[in-house]
Structure formats: structure tokens, C-alpha cells
Amino acid sequence: MNWRVMLTTFGVIFLAEMGDKTQLAAMTLASQTGKPWAVLAGAILALAAVSAVGVAVGSALGHYLPLQWIKRAAGAAFIIIGALILFEKL
């Protein structure tokens, strides 16, 4: 286990997820249902599944494409999604 990589990953994802729509949805569901432990379990499983897909895709792409191309594609995707949200198309 590379603890530095793990802690860096934790820190980056933790900060990126603070205050986003996932956190707001979890707060709303916990408030509405009155079942915070069930909401926590569902949120943990959902975030683990999404992260597993991301790690699997990233790992596979890393074998076939240069890292620079992957970074550029990710940047382009963020710009496109941001533009779609800005112009209310998404």
C-alpha cells in the first residue's frame, strides 16, 4: 500500500466533494427519511461503485494512452460540461 498516494487521493476527493450536489442530496435524504444510517450506507456504496468505475477506466486508459492525452481529454470534458451547464443545456 502506498500511503502517500492513498492520502493524496483521499484529500483531493474529499475536498472536491465538499458542498457538491452529492453531499446536498445525502443531507436532504437523511433529513426526509429520518434514516441517516441507511442513507450513509447507500451513499458509501454509490460513491465506492462510481470510484471503482473511474479507477478501472483510468487504469485501462493508462495502458493505452499517454497521460498528457488523458489530462487533455478530462480538461476538455470539464469545459464542455461547464458550457452546457452555463447555457442550461444539461
MOPAC internal coordinates of N, CA, C and O (Angstrom, degrees):
PM7 1SCF
backbone

  N    0.0000 0     0.00 0     0.00 0    0    0    0
  C    1.4631 1     0.00 0     0.00 0    1    0    0
  C    1.5222 1   107.99 1     0.00 0    2    1    0
  O    1.2310 1   120.73 1   -52.85 1    3    2    1
  N    1.3109 1   116.21 1   127.15 1    3    2    1
  C    1.4570 1   121.23 1   175.79 1    5    3    2
  C    1.5285 1   107.39 1   -93.67 1    6    5    3
  O    1.2310 1   120.63 1   -79.03 1    7    6    5
  N    1.3217 1   116.40 1   100.97 1    7    6    5
  C    1.4623 1   122.00 1  -173.64 1    9    7    6
  C    1.5250 1   111.91 1   -65.35 1   10    9    7
  O    1.2310 1   120.28 1   146.09 1   11   10    9
  N    1.3246 1   117.06 1   -33.91 1   11   10    9
  C    1.4611 1   119.72 1   179.79 1   13   11   10
  C    1.5273 1   110.94 1   -64.45 1   14   13   11
  O    1.2310 1   120.66 1   135.09 1   15   14   13
  N    1.3273 1   116.35 1   -44.91 1   15   14   13
  C    1.4648 1   120.56 1   178.00 1   17   15   14
  C    1.5255 1   110.19 1   -63.32 1   18   17   15
  O    1.2310 1   120.51 1   136.21 1   19   18   17
  N    1.3396 1   116.63 1   -43.79 1   19   18   17
  C    1.4543 1   120.48 1  -179.11 1   21   19   18
  C    1.5286 1   111.59 1   -62.25 1   22   21   19
  O    1.2310 1   120.10 1   133.96 1   23   22   21
  N    1.3361 1   117.42 1   -46.04 1   23   22   21
  C    1.4616 1   120.62 1  -178.90 1   25   23   22
  C    1.5269 1   111.41 1   -68.63 1   26   25   23
  O    1.2310 1   119.98 1   143.21 1   27   26   25
  N    1.3164 1   117.64 1   -36.79 1   27   26   25
  C    1.4683 1   120.56 1   176.21 1   29   27   26
  C    1.5156 1   110.32 1   -63.79 1   30   29   27
  O    1.2310 1   120.54 1   135.08 1   31   30   29
  N    1.3348 1   116.58 1   -44.92 1   31   30   29
  C    1.4624 1   121.03 1   178.41 1   33   31   30
  C    1.5188 1   110.43 1   -61.16 1   34   33   31
  O    1.2310 1   120.35 1   134.44 1   35   34   33
  N    1.3272 1   116.94 1   -45.56 1   35   34   33
  C    1.4609 1   120.74 1   178.25 1   37   35   34
  C    1.5218 1   110.73 1   -57.75 1   38   37   35
  O    1.2310 1   120.43 1   130.51 1   39   38   37
  N    1.3256 1   116.78 1   -49.49 1   39   38   37
  C    1.4614 1   120.78 1  -177.28 1   41   39   38
  C    1.5190 1   112.81 1   -62.00 1   42   41   39
  O    1.2310 1   120.48 1   135.09 1   43   42   41
  N    1.3170 1   116.68 1   -44.91 1   43   42   41
  C    1.4625 1   120.15 1  -178.70 1   45   43   42
  C    1.5239 1   110.66 1   -64.75 1   46   45   43
  O    1.2310 1   120.03 1   132.72 1   47   46   45
  N    1.3198 1   117.54 1   -47.28 1   47   46   45
  C    1.4604 1   120.50 1  -178.20 1   49   47   46
  C    1.5262 1   110.79 1   -69.61 1   50   49   47
  O    1.2310 1   120.00 1   140.77 1   51   50   49
  N    1.3124 1   117.60 1   -39.23 1   51   50   49
  C    1.4678 1   120.53 1   178.88 1   53   51   50
  C    1.5247 1   110.41 1   -59.88 1   54   53   51
  O    1.2310 1   120.47 1   132.44 1   55   54   53
  N    1.3206 1   116.70 1   -47.56 1   55   54   53
  C    1.4646 1   119.93 1  -179.98 1   57   55   54
  C    1.5232 1   112.01 1   -67.32 1   58   57   55
  O    1.2310 1   120.37 1   142.33 1   59   58   57
  N    1.3301 1   116.90 1   -37.67 1   59   58   57
  C    1.4637 1   120.11 1  -179.41 1   61   59   58
  C    1.5212 1   111.75 1   -67.89 1   62   61   59
  O    1.2310 1   120.27 1   148.10 1   63   62   61
  N    1.3103 1   117.10 1   -31.90 1   63   62   61
  C    1.4657 1   120.99 1  -176.49 1   65   63   62
  C    1.5272 1   113.75 1   -86.53 1   66   65   63
  O    1.2310 1   119.72 1   165.97 1   67   66   65
  N    1.3256 1   118.14 1   -14.03 1   67   66   65
  C    1.4632 1   120.61 1  -178.71 1   69   67   66
  C    1.5294 1   110.11 1   -64.12 1   70   69   67
  O    1.2310 1   120.97 1   -54.51 1   71   70   69
  N    1.3214 1   115.74 1   125.49 1   71   70   69
  C    1.4495 1   121.01 1   175.45 1   73   71   70
  C    1.5152 1   115.28 1    75.16 1   74   73   71
  O    1.2310 1   119.76 1  -168.20 1   75   74   73
  N    1.3108 1   118.07 1    11.80 1   75   74   73
  C    1.4657 1   118.66 1   179.87 1   77   75   74
  C    1.5207 1   110.14 1   -89.23 1   78   77   75
  O    1.2310 1   120.70 1     0.14 1   79   78   77
  N    1.3121 1   116.28 1  -179.86 1   79   78   77
  C    1.4684 1   120.36 1  -174.64 1   81   79   78
  C    1.5263 1   112.29 1   -64.97 1   82   81   79
  O    1.2310 1   119.48 1   153.36 1   83   82   81
  N    1.3217 1   118.59 1   -26.64 1   83   82   81
  C    1.4640 1   120.80 1   177.30 1   85   83   82
  C    1.5241 1   110.16 1   -65.69 1   86   85   83
  O    1.2310 1   120.77 1   135.23 1   87   86   85
  N    1.3059 1   116.14 1   -44.77 1   87   86   85
  C    1.4647 1   119.62 1   179.39 1   89   87   86
  C    1.5272 1   110.43 1   -65.75 1   90   89   87
  O    1.2310 1   120.52 1   138.15 1   91   90   89
  N    1.3109 1   116.61 1   -41.85 1   91   90   89
  C    1.4631 1   120.06 1   178.70 1   93   91   90
  C    1.5311 1   111.32 1   -63.98 1   94   93   91
  O    1.2310 1   120.41 1   141.05 1   95   94   93
  N    1.3323 1   116.82 1   -38.95 1   95   94   93
  C    1.4656 1   120.24 1   177.79 1   97   95   94
  C    1.5233 1   110.56 1   -64.97 1   98   97   95
  O    1.2310 1   120.15 1   138.22 1   99   98   97
  N    1.3287 1   117.33 1   -41.78 1   99   98   97
  C    1.4686 1   120.50 1   178.94 1  101   99   98
  C    1.5287 1   110.95 1   -64.15 1  102  101   99
  O    1.2310 1   120.25 1   138.65 1  103  102  101
  N    1.3312 1   117.13 1   -41.35 1  103  102  101
  C    1.4661 1   119.91 1   178.20 1  105  103  102
  C    1.5261 1   110.64 1   -63.45 1  106  105  103
  O    1.2310 1   120.88 1   137.43 1  107  106  105
  N    1.3236 1   115.93 1   -42.57 1  107  106  105
  C    1.4660 1   119.95 1  -179.72 1  109  107  106
  C    1.5252 1   110.84 1   -64.54 1  110  109  107
  O    1.2310 1   120.46 1   133.95 1  111  110  109
  N    1.3292 1   116.73 1   -46.05 1  111  110  109
  C    1.4677 1   120.09 1  -179.74 1  113  111  110
  C    1.5264 1   111.86 1   -63.42 1  114  113  111
  O    1.2310 1   120.58 1   138.01 1  115  114  113
  N    1.3341 1   116.49 1   -41.99 1  115  114  113
  C    1.4671 1   119.60 1   178.71 1  117  115  114
  C    1.5212 1   110.67 1   -63.33 1  118  117  115
  O    1.2310 1   120.93 1   141.21 1  119  118  117
  N    1.3104 1   115.83 1   -38.79 1  119  118  117
  C    1.4574 1   120.83 1   179.36 1  121  119  118
  C    1.5322 1   111.64 1   -68.16 1  122  121  119
  O    1.2310 1   120.64 1   135.10 1  123  122  121
  N    1.3355 1   116.38 1   -44.90 1  123  122  121
  C    1.4673 1   121.22 1  -177.03 1  125  123  122
  C    1.5186 1   113.18 1   -70.33 1  126  125  123
  O    1.2310 1   120.63 1   138.98 1  127  126  125
  N    1.3262 1   116.40 1   -41.02 1  127  126  125
  C    1.4597 1   119.48 1  -173.54 1  129  127  126
  C    1.5199 1   112.98 1   -86.89 1  130  129  127
  O    1.2310 1   120.70 1   153.90 1  131  130  129
  N    1.3321 1   116.27 1   -26.10 1  131  130  129
  C    1.4566 1   118.96 1  -174.91 1  133  131  130
  C    1.5230 1   112.44 1    71.23 1  134  133  131
  O    1.2310 1   120.67 1  -164.45 1  135  134  133
  N    1.3255 1   116.32 1    15.55 1  135  134  133
  C    1.4622 1   122.20 1  -179.34 1  137  135  134
  C    1.5346 1   109.36 1  -121.74 1  138  137  135
  O    1.2310 1   120.00 1  -109.21 1  139  138  137
  N    1.3323 1   117.60 1    70.79 1  139  138  137
  C    1.4661 1   119.80 1  -174.46 1  141  139  138
  C    1.5208 1   114.11 1   -61.98 1  142  141  139
  O    1.2310 1   119.82 1   146.93 1  143  142  141
  N    1.3417 1   117.95 1   -33.07 1  143  142  141
  C    1.4625 1   119.38 1  -178.71 1  145  143  142
  C    1.5189 1   111.59 1   -71.03 1  146  145  143
  O    1.2310 1   120.25 1   144.02 1  147  146  145
  N    1.3202 1   117.13 1   -35.98 1  147  146  145
  C    1.4642 1   120.44 1   176.69 1  149  147  146
  C    1.5322 1   110.55 1   -67.76 1  150  149  147
  O    1.2310 1   120.75 1   139.76 1  151  150  149
  N    1.3331 1   116.16 1   -40.24 1  151  150  149
  C    1.4692 1   120.23 1   177.40 1  153  151  150
  C    1.5249 1   109.91 1   -65.16 1  154  153  151
  O    1.2310 1   120.20 1   137.19 1  155  154  153
  N    1.3261 1   117.23 1   -42.81 1  155  154  153
  C    1.4674 1   120.72 1   177.86 1  157  155  154
  C    1.5269 1   110.97 1   -60.01 1  158  157  155
  O    1.2310 1   120.25 1   134.43 1  159  158  157
  N    1.3321 1   117.13 1   -45.57 1  159  158  157
  C    1.4612 1   120.53 1   179.84 1  161  159  158
  C    1.5315 1   110.90 1   -61.96 1  162  161  159
  O    1.2310 1   120.43 1   135.78 1  163  162  161
  N    1.3195 1   116.78 1   -44.22 1  163  162  161
  C    1.4609 1   120.17 1   178.71 1  165  163  162
  C    1.5179 1   111.88 1   -63.96 1  166  165  163
  O    1.2310 1   120.43 1   137.92 1  167  166  165
  N    1.3307 1   116.78 1   -42.08 1  167  166  165
  C    1.4642 1   121.11 1   179.65 1  169  167  166
  C    1.5231 1   111.22 1   -64.90 1  170  169  167
  O    1.2310 1   120.41 1   137.67 1  171  170  169
  N    1.3331 1   116.82 1   -42.33 1  171  170  169
  C    1.4686 1   120.57 1   178.85 1  173  171  170
  C    1.5225 1   110.29 1   -62.14 1  174  173  171
  O    1.2310 1   120.30 1   133.39 1  175  174  173
  N    1.3273 1   117.03 1   -46.61 1  175  174  173
  C    1.4699 1   120.26 1   179.76 1  177  175  174
  C    1.5293 1   111.71 1   -63.33 1  178  177  175
  O    1.2310 1   120.34 1   138.31 1  179  178  177
  N    1.3262 1   116.96 1   -41.69 1  179  178  177
  C    1.4641 1   120.41 1  -179.83 1  181  179  178
  C    1.5286 1   111.38 1   -65.43 1  182  181  179
  O    1.2310 1   120.36 1   134.04 1  183  182  181
  N    1.3240 1   116.92 1   -45.96 1  183  182  181
  C    1.4616 1   119.88 1  -179.96 1  185  183  182
  C    1.5278 1   111.55 1   -67.58 1  186  185  183
  O    1.2310 1   120.07 1   145.48 1  187  186  185
  N    1.3313 1   117.48 1   -34.52 1  187  186  185
  C    1.4618 1   120.28 1   175.92 1  189  187  186
  C    1.5268 1   110.71 1   -65.74 1  190  189  187
  O    1.2310 1   120.30 1   138.62 1  191  190  189
  N    1.3328 1   117.04 1   -41.38 1  191  190  189
  C    1.4660 1   120.44 1   179.85 1  193  191  190
  C    1.5294 1   111.24 1   -65.55 1  194  193  191
  O    1.2310 1   120.45 1   135.57 1  195  194  193
  N    1.3314 1   116.74 1   -44.43 1  195  194  193
  C    1.4677 1   120.47 1   178.97 1  197  195  194
  C    1.5278 1   110.15 1   -64.31 1  198  197  195
  O    1.2310 1   120.21 1   138.43 1  199  198  197
  N    1.3171 1   117.20 1   -41.57 1  199  198  197
  C    1.4603 1   120.77 1   178.56 1  201  199  198
  C    1.5205 1   111.15 1   -64.70 1  202  201  199
  O    1.2310 1   120.29 1   140.70 1  203  202  201
  N    1.3360 1   117.04 1   -39.30 1  203  202  201
  C    1.4690 1   120.50 1   178.74 1  205  203  202
  C    1.5276 1   110.75 1   -62.17 1  206  205  203
  O    1.2310 1   120.50 1   138.71 1  207  206  205
  N    1.3231 1   116.65 1   -41.29 1  207  206  205
  C    1.4684 1   119.96 1   177.25 1  209  207  206
  C    1.5305 1   109.74 1   -63.12 1  210  209  207
  O    1.2310 1   120.41 1   135.18 1  211  210  209
  N    1.3199 1   116.83 1   -44.82 1  211  210  209
  C    1.4648 1   120.69 1   179.24 1  213  211  210
  C    1.5132 1   112.72 1   -61.16 1  214  213  211
  O    1.2310 1   120.33 1   136.79 1  215  214  213
  N    1.3140 1   116.98 1   -43.21 1  215  214  213
  C    1.4624 1   121.19 1   179.14 1  217  215  214
  C    1.5274 1   110.57 1   -66.15 1  218  217  215
  O    1.2310 1   120.12 1   137.41 1  219  218  217
  N    1.3143 1   117.38 1   -42.59 1  219  218  217
  C    1.4631 1   120.93 1  -179.81 1  221  219  218
  C    1.5302 1   111.17 1   -64.05 1  222  221  219
  O    1.2310 1   120.44 1   133.69 1  223  222  221
  N    1.3293 1   116.76 1   -46.31 1  223  222  221
  C    1.4696 1   120.46 1   179.69 1  225  223  222
  C    1.5260 1   110.06 1   -65.69 1  226  225  223
  O    1.2310 1   120.52 1   134.97 1  227  226  225
  N    1.3282 1   116.62 1   -45.03 1  227  226  225
  C    1.4665 1   120.14 1   179.32 1  229  227  226
  C    1.5144 1   112.52 1   -61.73 1  230  229  227
  O    1.2310 1   120.79 1   139.59 1  231  230  229
  N    1.3166 1   116.10 1   -40.41 1  231  230  229
  C    1.4626 1   120.53 1   178.98 1  233  231  230
  C    1.5298 1   111.23 1   -65.69 1  234  233  231
  O    1.2310 1   120.78 1   136.86 1  235  234  233
  N    1.3290 1   116.12 1   -43.14 1  235  234  233
  C    1.4659 1   120.28 1   179.29 1  237  235  234
  C    1.5230 1   110.68 1   -65.63 1  238  237  235
  O    1.2310 1   120.30 1   134.25 1  239  238  237
  N    1.3351 1   117.03 1   -45.75 1  239  238  237
  C    1.4612 1   120.00 1   179.43 1  241  239  238
  C    1.5210 1   111.54 1   -62.40 1  242  241  239
  O    1.2310 1   120.75 1   144.28 1  243  242  241
  N    1.3257 1   116.18 1   -35.72 1  243  242  241
  C    1.4603 1   121.28 1   179.99 1  245  243  242
  C    1.5186 1   113.28 1   -61.34 1  246  245  243
  O    1.2310 1   120.44 1   155.75 1  247  246  245
  N    1.3235 1   116.76 1   -24.25 1  247  246  245
  C    1.4624 1   120.23 1   178.58 1  249  247  246
  C    1.5271 1   112.33 1   -80.69 1  250  249  247
  O    1.2310 1   120.51 1   157.19 1  251  250  249
  N    1.3292 1   116.63 1   -22.81 1  251  250  249
  C    1.4595 1   120.16 1  -172.69 1  253  251  250
  C    1.5213 1   114.86 1  -112.80 1  254  253  251
  O    1.2310 1   120.02 1   156.43 1  255  254  253
  N    1.3149 1   117.56 1   -23.57 1  255  254  253
  C    1.4601 1   120.92 1  -175.88 1  257  255  254
  C    1.5226 1   110.79 1  -123.61 1  258  257  255
  O    1.2310 1   120.37 1   -31.95 1  259  258  257
  N    1.3369 1   116.91 1   148.05 1  259  258  257
  C    1.4670 1   119.81 1   174.53 1  261  259  258
  C    1.5320 1   110.08 1   -65.72 1  262  261  259
  O    1.2310 1   120.79 1   -32.71 1  263  262  261
  N    1.3172 1   116.10 1   147.29 1  263  262  261
  C    1.4622 1   121.87 1  -178.30 1  265  263  262
  C    1.5289 1   111.37 1   -56.91 1  266  265  263
  O    1.2310 1   120.17 1   141.96 1  267  266  265
  N    1.3158 1   117.28 1   -38.04 1  267  266  265
  C    1.4622 1   120.92 1  -179.57 1  269  267  266
  C    1.5295 1   111.57 1   -59.60 1  270  269  267
  O    1.2310 1   119.56 1   140.25 1  271  270  269
  N    1.3137 1   118.45 1   -39.75 1  271  270  269
  C    1.4678 1   122.27 1   178.48 1  273  271  270
  C    1.5269 1   110.89 1   -66.36 1  274  273  271
  O    1.2310 1   120.92 1   139.39 1  275  274  273
  N    1.3298 1   115.84 1   -40.61 1  275  274  273
  C    1.4605 1   120.24 1   179.19 1  277  275  274
  C    1.5236 1   110.20 1   -63.18 1  278  277  275
  O    1.2310 1   120.31 1   137.04 1  279  278  277
  N    1.3407 1   117.00 1   -42.96 1  279  278  277
  C    1.4662 1   121.08 1   178.32 1  281  279  278
  C    1.5217 1   110.81 1   -63.33 1  282  281  279
  O    1.2310 1   120.15 1   138.12 1  283  282  281
  N    1.3115 1   117.32 1   -41.88 1  283  282  281
  C    1.4653 1   120.37 1   179.19 1  285  283  282
  C    1.5241 1   111.41 1   -65.18 1  286  285  283
  O    1.2310 1   120.54 1   138.05 1  287  286  285
  N    1.3228 1   116.57 1   -41.95 1  287  286  285
  C    1.4705 1   119.89 1   178.83 1  289  287  286
  C    1.5229 1   110.51 1   -64.09 1  290  289  287
  O    1.2310 1   120.16 1   138.27 1  291  290  289
  N    1.3293 1   117.30 1   -41.73 1  291  290  289
  C    1.4710 1   120.68 1   178.21 1  293  291  290
  C    1.5278 1   110.37 1   -63.73 1  294  293  291
  O    1.2310 1   120.24 1   137.26 1  295  294  293
  N    1.3163 1   117.14 1   -42.74 1  295  294  293
  C    1.4599 1   120.88 1   177.92 1  297  295  294
  C    1.5217 1   111.71 1   -62.02 1  298  297  295
  O    1.2310 1   120.81 1   136.33 1  299  298  297
  N    1.3237 1   116.05 1   -43.67 1  299  298  297
  C    1.4687 1   120.35 1   178.54 1  301  299  298
  C    1.5292 1   110.68 1   -63.05 1  302  301  299
  O    1.2310 1   120.45 1   139.19 1  303  302  301
  N    1.3235 1   116.74 1   -40.81 1  303  302  301
  C    1.4655 1   120.44 1   179.23 1  305  303  302
  C    1.5249 1   110.74 1   -62.32 1  306  305  303
  O    1.2310 1   119.92 1   137.26 1  307  306  305
  N    1.3399 1   117.75 1   -42.74 1  307  306  305
  C    1.4623 1   120.91 1   177.93 1  309  307  306
  C    1.5251 1   111.01 1   -62.59 1  310  309  307
  O    1.2310 1   120.24 1   138.36 1  311  310  309
  N    1.3305 1   117.15 1   -41.64 1  311  310  309
  C    1.4645 1   120.56 1   179.94 1  313  311  310
  C    1.5278 1   110.24 1   -64.52 1  314  313  311
  O    1.2310 1   120.40 1   136.24 1  315  314  313
  N    1.3268 1   116.84 1   -43.76 1  315  314  313
  C    1.4662 1   121.02 1  -179.92 1  317  315  314
  C    1.5236 1   110.83 1   -63.82 1  318  317  315
  O    1.2310 1   120.34 1   133.68 1  319  318  317
  N    1.3280 1   116.96 1   -46.32 1  319  318  317
  C    1.4662 1   120.50 1   179.18 1  321  319  318
  C    1.5292 1   110.30 1   -62.79 1  322  321  319
  O    1.2310 1   120.35 1   137.53 1  323  322  321
  N    1.3330 1   116.94 1   -42.47 1  323  322  321
  C    1.4599 1   120.63 1   177.79 1  325  323  322
  C    1.5153 1   112.09 1   -60.79 1  326  325  323
  O    1.2310 1   120.22 1   137.47 1  327  326  325
  N    1.3352 1   117.19 1   -42.53 1  327  326  325
  C    1.4668 1   121.17 1   178.87 1  329  327  326
  C    1.5251 1   110.62 1   -65.20 1  330  329  327
  O    1.2310 1   120.30 1   138.56 1  331  330  329
  N    1.3228 1   117.03 1   -41.44 1  331  330  329
  C    1.4628 1   120.43 1   178.73 1  333  331  330
  C    1.5274 1   111.30 1   -62.90 1  334  333  331
  O    1.2310 1   120.76 1   138.90 1  335  334  333
  N    1.3140 1   116.15 1   -41.10 1  335  334  333
  C    1.4647 1   120.09 1   177.55 1  337  335  334
  C    1.5245 1   110.17 1   -67.28 1  338  337  335
  O    1.2310 1   120.48 1   137.57 1  339  338  337
  N    1.3237 1   116.69 1   -42.43 1  339  338  337
  C    1.4662 1   121.48 1  -179.83 1  341  339  338
  C    1.5260 1   111.16 1   -59.47 1  342  341  339
  O    1.2310 1   120.68 1   137.39 1  343  342  341
  N    1.3213 1   116.31 1   -42.61 1  343  342  341
  C    1.4552 1   120.33 1  -178.32 1  345  343  342
  C    1.5226 1   112.89 1   -94.18 1  346  345  343
  O    1.2310 1   121.13 1  -164.02 1  347  346  345
  N    1.3427 1   115.44 1    15.98 1  347  346  345
  C    1.4671 1   123.47 1   174.52 1  349  347  346
  C    1.5309 1   113.26 1    55.23 1  350  349  347
  O    1.2310 1   120.93 1  -140.70 1  351  350  349
  N    1.3201 1   115.83 1    39.30 1  351  350  349
  C    1.4569 1   121.30 1   176.95 1  353  351  350
  C    1.5261 1   111.30 1  -100.73 1  354  353  351
  O    1.2310 1   120.48 1   173.95 1  355  354  353
  N    1.3157 1   116.68 1    -6.05 1  355  354  353
  C    1.4649 1   120.60 1  -178.38 1  357  355  354
  C    1.5022 1   109.83 1  -124.55 1  358  357  355
  O    1.2310 1   120.10 1   180.00 1  359  358  357

